[in-house]
């Protein structure tokens, strides 16, 4: 089927779905995309997030009323409310990150430092295979839910399945807002716990180097990558490449290639021009589609980032590369054949050109039928306003708190810019682990940042186009 015919069918279906959805929450509005100018406060730490629909006070749910009150309270004031609400009870949380299970005992210890008689049991669930959305949707049907809050990723599905449907509510902690120079009432966006990055890394035991992001989709290359159908944020990365800012980055990187290298890619780019037009993409859309096509049709699908890391740091993985979570390097156990020094982070190499990886957020929400909303708000404030609360994630490089104060104190504690700190307090030097930090990655490092609303806006069109591509079967 020709793309133009397919697009007509898709757009017609989209109109039907849109009409069917009338009467629900209004569509969210986006913060300015990366690289655009605005006189309004932007999302903290460069995060571009949509504006959640804000109901009139008269139409607030009971949980939303509590959230509105909680947004004017300090962490200690929220702690007092949490102690009163949840003492002797069980707190259920659900998230994409298992670290919530590590953060909850620290939160309980914090509450016990205020009231030594306080006790709370907890259960933290981490659904696999993207089932968290089904689990939250099912729980939302109860008058009072099981889950008090969630830590969740994939801005596309959060926007379309969780926020516009009223299943999840955004809570903006007062002291987090102050640290970011905004107010809870004036902040438009979701609350991010952190931005994580996935970066291009390659084994350096051979002679091959990668000095341009187009090298990763060159003839014969098969990068190790979590399959886009098993980790959906990987598909969001591909969606974001079609946004004007990032498509321009790909065009700039293409222009930096030699004439011979350009000659290899040019036919694919030419082939993509009509598709880019049909999809309504900008002037550099064909470069984005060409890179996406070559990537999807060449990457070697893996089930998890851990095994990818274990493969690449082994000296036997000569000339292999991958796109994986940066923090996986922290767990590498050095041996005679395995070392972090066996890999290079491509974006750190002198002369590297183009995208260095992509970033996505872990977002925090209170469920709209939360059984313990005050405790949920206090826990969220604790994780976003204190170094101890963020420590379950802060020990890793490549995970950046959305609170600039916590981010700075976390770096001072863990020394990620110096390769991480050993238990005896001495610096362990591994060039690949010397994290350049969020500001570097989102400027010089050309990290592609997930924008939930943009992903949602193209998931039906660009997403359907991606589904037509043939994956590498090697």
C-alpha positions in Angstrom: 0.0 0.0 0.0 1.4 3.4 -0.9 2.1 5.7 2.0 -0.2 8.4 0.8 -3.1 6.1 0.8 -2.2 4.7 4.2 -1.9 8.2 5.5 -5.4 9.1 4.3 -6.8 6.0 6.1 -4.8 6.9 9.3 -6.0 10.5 9.3 -9.6 9.5 8.8 -9.3 7.1 11.7 -7.7 9.7 13.8 -10.6 12.1 13.2 -13.1 9.4 14.2 -11.1 8.7 17.4 -10.9 12.4 18.1 -14.7 12.8 17.8 -15.3 9.8 19.9 -13.1 11.3 22.6 -15.0 14.6 22.8 -16.3 15.4 26.3 -13.1 14.1 27.9 -10.2 16.2 29.2 -9.0 18.9 26.8 -5.8 18.1 24.9 -2.7 19.1 26.7 -0.6 22.0 25.4 3.1 21.5 24.9 6.0 23.5 26.4 8.1 25.1 23.7 10.2 22.4 21.9 13.9 22.4 22.5 15.7 25.2 20.8 12.7 27.6 20.5 12.3 30.9 22.2 9.7 31.7 24.8 9.1 34.3 27.5 7.3 31.8 29.7 9.2 29.7 32.2 10.3 26.4 30.6 10.2 23.0 32.2 13.1 22.4 34.7 16.4 21.0 33.4 15.3 21.5 29.8 12.5 18.9 30.1 9.8 19.7 27.5 6.5 18.4 28.9 2.9 19.0 28.1 0.5 21.2 30.0 -1.9 19.0 32.0 -5.5 20.0 31.9 -6.4 22.0 35.1 -10.0 21.5 36.2 -12.0 24.2 37.8 -11.9 24.2 41.6 -15.5 23.3 41.7 -14.8 20.1 39.7 -11.8 18.9 41.6 -11.7 15.3 42.7 -11.1 14.7 46.4 -7.5 13.8 45.7 -7.0 16.9 43.5 -8.3 19.0 46.4 -5.6 17.5 48.7 -3.0 18.0 46.0 -3.9 21.7 45.7 -3.5 22.1 49.5 -0.3 20.1 49.5 1.3 22.3 46.9 1.4 25.1 49.4 3.1 23.1 52.1 6.8 22.4 53.0 8.1 18.8 53.2 8.0 18.8 57.0 4.4 20.0 56.9 3.5 17.2 54.4 5.4 14.7 56.7 3.1 15.6 59.5 0.1 14.9 57.3 1.6 11.6 56.1 2.2 10.4 59.7 -1.4 11.2 60.6 -2.8 9.5 57.6 -0.7 6.3 57.1 0.7 5.3 60.6 0.3 1.5 60.9 -1.0 1.1 57.3 0.5 -0.3 54.1 1.6 1.9 51.2 1.3 0.4 47.7 3.3 2.0 44.9 3.9 0.9 41.3 6.7 2.0 38.9 8.9 1.3 36.0 11.9 1.6 38.3 12.7 -0.9 41.0 14.5 1.8 42.9 11.1 2.9 44.4 11.5 -0.1 46.6 14.8 1.3 47.9 13.5 4.8 48.4 10.5 3.9 50.5 12.5 2.6 53.6 14.5 5.9 53.6 11.2 7.8 53.5 9.9 5.8 56.4 13.1 6.5 58.4 12.6 10.2 57.6 9.1 10.1 59.0 10.3 8.2 62.1 12.9 10.9 62.7 9.9 13.2 63.3 7.7 10.6 65.1 9.6 7.6 66.5 6.3 5.7 67.0 5.5 5.8 63.3 5.3 2.6 61.3 4.3 1.8 57.7 4.5 -1.4 55.7 5.0 -1.0 51.9 4.7 -3.0 48.7 6.4 -1.7 45.5 5.4 -3.4 42.2 7.3 -3.2 38.9 5.2 -4.6 36.1 7.1 -6.0 33.1 6.3 -5.7 29.4 4.7 -2.3 29.6 1.8 -3.7 31.7 2.0 -0.7 34.1 -0.6 1.2 32.0 -3.1 -1.8 32.1 -2.5 -2.1 35.9 -3.2 1.6 36.6 -6.2 1.6 34.3 -7.7 -1.4 36.0 -7.0 0.1 39.5 -8.6 3.4 38.4 -12.0 1.7 38.1 -12.2 1.2 41.9 -13.8 3.9 44.1 -10.6 3.8 46.1 -7.6 2.4 44.4 -4.8 0.1 45.7 -1.9 2.2 44.5 -1.1 5.5 46.2 1.2 6.8 43.5 3.3 5.8 40.6 6.8 6.5 39.1 6.3 6.0 35.4 8.0 6.5 32.0 6.9 6.8 28.4 5.6 10.3 27.9 3.5 9.3 24.9 1.3 6.8 26.7 1.3 8.9 29.9 -0.2 11.8 27.9 -2.8 9.8 26.0 -3.7 7.0 28.5 -3.1 8.4 32.0 -3.5 12.2 32.1 -6.1 12.9 29.5 -8.2 10.2 31.0 -7.9 11.6 34.5 -6.3 8.5 36.0 -3.2 10.3 37.2 -2.8 13.7 38.9 0.3 15.9 38.9 1.5 17.2 42.2 4.2 20.0 42.2 6.0 20.1 45.6 6.5 23.7 46.9 10.2 23.5 47.6 10.9 21.8 44.3 9.1 24.6 42.5 11.1 27.2 44.4 14.4 25.5 43.5 13.4 25.7 39.9 12.3 29.4 40.1 8.6 28.6 39.4 5.4 28.2 41.4 3.2 25.2 41.6 0.2 27.2 40.2 2.4 28.6 37.4 4.2 25.5 36.4 2.8 23.8 33.3 4.1 20.2 32.9 4.5 16.9 34.6 6.7 16.4 37.6 9.9 14.6 36.6 11.9 12.8 39.2 14.9 12.6 36.8 16.1 12.5 33.2 18.0 9.4 32.2 20.1 9.1 29.1 20.9 6.2 26.7 24.1 6.8 24.9 26.1 5.4 22.0 29.0 3.3 23.2 31.4 1.1 21.3 34.1 -1.4 22.1 37.5 0.1 21.5 39.7 -3.0 21.4 39.9 -2.9 17.6 40.7 -0.2 15.1 37.2 0.9 14.3 35.9 4.3 15.5 32.6 6.0 15.2 32.9 9.8 14.7 29.5 10.5 13.3 26.0 9.4 14.3 25.5 8.2 10.6 28.3 5.7 11.2 25.9 3.7 13.4 23.6 3.1 10.4 26.3 2.5 7.8 26.5 -0.6 5.7 27.2 -3.7 7.7 26.6 -2.1 11.1 24.3 -3.8 13.6 24.1 -2.0 16.9 22.9 -3.7 20.1 19.6 -2.1 21.2 16.6 -3.0 23.2 13.8 -3.8 20.8 11.4 -0.9 20.3 8.4 -3.1 20.8 9.6 -4.2 24.2 10.8 -0.8 25.6 8.5 1.8 24.1 10.7 4.8 25.1 13.0 3.5 22.4 10.3 4.1 19.9 9.8 7.6 21.4 13.4 8.3 20.5 12.7 7.6 16.9 9.6 9.8 17.0 11.6 12.7 18.4 14.1 12.5 15.6 11.4 13.8 13.2 11.0 16.9 15.3 12.5 19.9 13.5 15.4 20.5 16.0 16.6 16.9 16.0 16.1 16.4 12.2 18.3 19.5 11.7 21.0 17.8 13.9 20.9 14.8 11.6 21.2 17.0 8.5 24.2 18.8 10.1 25.9 15.5 10.9 25.2 14.3 7.3 26.8 17.4 5.9 30.0 16.7 7.9 30.4 13.2 6.2 32.9 12.7 3.4 31.6 12.7 -0.1 31.9 8.9 -0.3 29.9 8.5 2.9 27.2 10.9 1.7 27.0 9.0 -1.5 26.0 5.8 0.4 23.2 7.5 2.3 21.9 9.9 -0.3 19.7 7.4 -2.2 17.8 6.5 1.0 17.4 10.2 1.9 16.0 10.9 -1.6 13.6 7.9 -1.3 12.3 9.4 2.0 11.5 12.8 0.7 7.9 12.0 -0.4 7.2 10.1 2.8 8.4 13.1 4.8 6.1 15.3 2.9 3.1 12.9 3.3 3.8 12.8 7.1 3.9 16.6 7.4 7.5 16.8 8.5 9.8 19.8 8.3 12.5 20.5 5.7 14.9 18.0 7.1 12.3 15.3 7.7 13.8 13.1 5.0 17.1 12.9 6.9 15.3 11.8 10.0 13.3 9.1 8.2 16.4 7.9 6.4 18.3 7.5 9.7 15.2 5.8 11.4 14.8 3.4 8.4 18.4 2.4 8.4 18.5 2.0 12.2 15.3 -0.1 12.5 16.5 -2.3 9.6 19.9 -2.9 11.1 19.9 -2.9 14.9 20.4 -6.2 16.7 17.4 -6.5 19.0 18.2 -7.3 22.7 15.9 -7.9 25.7 17.7 -5.6 28.2 20.4 -3.0 28.5 22.3 -5.1 31.1 23.4 -7.8 28.7 24.3 -5.2 26.1 26.6 -3.6 28.5 28.1 -6.9 29.6 28.8 -7.7 25.9 30.4 -4.4 25.0 32.9 -4.2 28.0 34.4 -7.6 27.2 37.5 -7.4 25.1 36.1 -10.1 22.8 33.4 -7.6 21.5 35.8 -5.9 19.1 34.1 -3.4 16.8 30.6 -3.8 18.3 28.5 -0.9 19.6 25.2 -0.3 21.2 22.8 2.4 22.4 22.1 1.7 26.1 21.5 3.3 29.5 24.6 5.1 30.6 24.2 4.0 34.2 24.8 0.3 33.3 28.5 1.0 33.4 28.3 1.4 37.2 27.7 -2.3 37.7 30.6 -3.5 35.6 32.9 -5.8 37.5 36.5 -5.4 36.4 38.5 -8.4 35.4 41.4 -9.5 33.1 39.0 -9.5 30.1 36.2 -7.2 31.2 36.7 -3.5 31.8 34.9 -0.2 31.4 38.1 0.9 29.7 37.3 -1.4 26.8 34.5 0.9 25.6 34.3 4.5 24.5 31.3 6.8 24.9 31.0 8.0 21.3 30.0 11.6 22.2 33.1 12.0 24.4 35.5 11.4 21.5 37.1 14.5 20.0 35.6 15.3 16.7 32.4 13.3 17.2 29.5 14.8 15.2 25.7 14.4 15.7 23.3 12.9 18.2 25.0 11.3 21.2 22.0 9.5 22.5 18.6 10.3 23.9 17.0 11.3 27.2 13.7 10.4 28.8 12.1 11.0 32.1 10.8 9.1 35.1 7.6 11.0 36.1 5.9 11.1 39.4 2.1 11.1 39.8 -0.6 10.6 42.5 -3.4 8.3 41.4 -6.7 10.1 41.3 -8.3 7.5 43.6 -5.2 7.3 45.9 -5.9 5.6 49.3 -3.1 7.6 50.9 -2.8 10.9 49.0 -1.1 12.9 51.7 1.5 10.2 52.1 1.9 10.0 48.4 2.5 13.7 48.2 5.0 13.6 51.0 6.9 10.7 49.4 7.1 12.5 46.1 8.3 15.7 47.8 10.9 13.6 49.7 12.3 12.1 46.5 12.4 15.4 44.6 13.6 17.7 47.4 16.3 15.8 49.3 19.5 14.1 48.3 18.6 11.1 50.5 15.3 10.8 48.8 16.9 10.8 45.4 19.9 8.6 46.5 18.3 5.4 45.2 18.8 6.9 41.7 21.5 9.5 42.4 24.3 6.9 42.8 24.2 6.3 39.0 25.8 8.5 36.4 23.4 9.4 33.6 20.4 10.1 35.9 19.8 13.8 36.6 17.5 15.1 39.2 14.9 17.6 38.0 15.7 19.7 41.1 18.9 21.7 40.4 19.8 21.9 44.1 19.5 18.1 44.6 21.4 17.6 41.3 24.3 19.7 42.5 24.4 18.0 45.9 24.2 14.6 44.4 27.2 15.3 42.1 29.1 16.6 45.1 28.3 13.3 47.0 28.9 10.8 44.3 31.5 12.5 42.0 30.1 11.2 38.7 32.2 13.7 36.8 35.3 12.0 38.1 34.3 8.4 37.2 32.5 7.7 40.5 33.8 7.3 44.0 35.2 4.1 45.5 34.0 3.0 48.9 37.3 4.2 50.5 36.6 7.7 49.2 39.3 7.6 46.5 38.4 8.5 42.9 38.2 5.7 40.4 39.2 6.9 37.0 37.4 5.5 34.0 37.1 7.9 31.1 33.8 6.4 29.9 32.4 6.9 33.4 33.3 10.6 33.8 29.8 11.9 33.3 29.8 15.3 31.6 26.5 16.1 33.2 23.0 17.2 32.1 24.0 20.6 30.8 26.8 19.1 28.6 24.6 16.3 27.3 21.8 18.5 26.2 24.1 21.0 24.4 27.5 19.6 23.2 26.4 16.0 23.6 23.3 16.5 21.5 21.0 14.4 23.6 17.6 13.9 22.0 15.0 14.7 24.7 11.6 13.0 24.8 8.7 15.5 24.5 5.5 13.6 25.6 3.1 15.8 23.6 5.2 15.6 20.4 5.5 11.8 20.7 1.7 11.5 21.2 1.1 13.8 18.2 3.1 11.6 15.8 2.7 8.2 17.3 -0.2 7.4 15.0 1.4 8.7 11.8 5.2 8.3 12.1 4.5 5.3 14.3 2.5 3.6 11.6 5.2 4.3 9.1 7.8 2.7 11.4 5.6 -0.4 11.8 5.9 -0.9 8.0 9.7 -1.2 8.2 11.4 -4.6 8.2 13.5 -5.2 11.2 16.9 -6.9 11.0 16.6 -10.6 11.7 20.2 -11.5 12.3 
